[in-house]
Amino acid sequence: MLRLLFALCLVTTSVVAEPVMRRDSDREIGLQALDNRLRGRSIAFYDGGVSEFYEDGRYTYTYADEGGTGYGYYEVTEDSTICIEFVNGFTRCDIYVLDDQDRLVVITEKGDRFPVRSEG
């Protein structure tokens, strides 16, 4: 079931939104390179939110200013994409690219861009 949701998510992201969301200067990160970069690590955003990618595939996003934490499971897929299935049933697939300044940037399904402040 999880793989089916990821596949549907990828089809939607790749066919409909992806061409509009990426900039010409954005560079994809290969599946293995992206997995190596994030698995077992966390990334912090400029708004204070933090994403954690656990070794075993668990995922958390902690909102800034004690706004709570979302829990789920992630999978790194093709085309610089990571799909997350949250425990509340919500699923999303975001694109992770390097911008023209070599910064890691998360592009949401809606096209919002979130540069990463720090990686750890």
N, C-alpha and C positions, 0 to 999 in steps of 0.2 A: 504494500500500500504506500509506504513512504517513498519508494523509488518511483511509483507511478505519479505521485504528487510532484516530485522533483522533475520528472520528465515533462509533465504538463506545464509546470512553471517555466522550464527552460524554453519550451516551444513558444509560450506567450512572450517571454522576455526577448528571445532571439528574433522572432518574426515581427512583432509589433513595435516594441519600444526601443530596442537597442540602437538602431541607426540614428534616432533622434537624440539619444542621451549622451553618446560619446562625442568627444571633441576630436578633431583631426590630430591634435597633439597627444591624445591619450594613448598609452601603450598597454597592451594586454600583458598579463602575467600567466605563464603556462601553469597548467594544473599542478604539476609536481612542485614547481617553484612557489606557487601560492600556498599550497598545503604546507610545505616546509617553513614558509615565512610565518604562518599563523598558528599551526597546530602546537598546543601547549603554551601559547602566548596570549597576550592581551594587546588591545589597541585602545588608545584614549583619543577622544574627539575634542574639538575646541569648545563645545558646549558643556563639557564636563562628563559626558557619558563615556562608559567603558564597555567594550565587547571583550569577552573572554572565550577563547577557543581551546577547550580541554583536549588532551591527548586521546581520550576515548570517544570523542565525537560530541560530547555535551557542549552546550553553548549558553552563555548568560549575557544579558545586556543590562547594565546597571545605569539607571537614569541619574542625571545630575541632581544635586541638592536633595538627596534622600528621597528621590521620586519613585523608588521601588526597583525591582529586578524582574526581568522576563527570562524564563527558562526554556530551553529547547535543545534540539540536536541539529548539527550542521553537517553538510556534505560539500566538499569542494568538487566542482564539476568543470566541464570544458568552458572555453571562452571567458576566462577570468571571472567566473561566477561562483558564488557560494549561496546555497539554498539552506534555509533554516526552517525546521518545523517546530513551532513552539508548542509547549504542553497544553496550551489552551485551544489548539486546533488550527491556529493561524499559521500560514506558510508564506514565506517570501523568498525571493531570489534577488540578490543584489550583485552588481558588477564591481570588481575591485581592479583598479587600474593605477598606473603610474602617470602622473601629469607631466607637463613640460618642465617642472622643477624637481622631478624625481620623487615627488610626494605620493604616498599611498592615498588614494581617494576612493570612497565608497559611493557608488551611484545607485540610488534606490530604483525600484520598479517604476516609481512616479517620475524619475528623472532628477530628483534632488541630489546634489553633490555635497558630500561631507569629507573634507580633507582630514587626514589623521594627524593629530598633534604629536603623538608619540607611540612607539611600539615597545613592548617589553615582554 
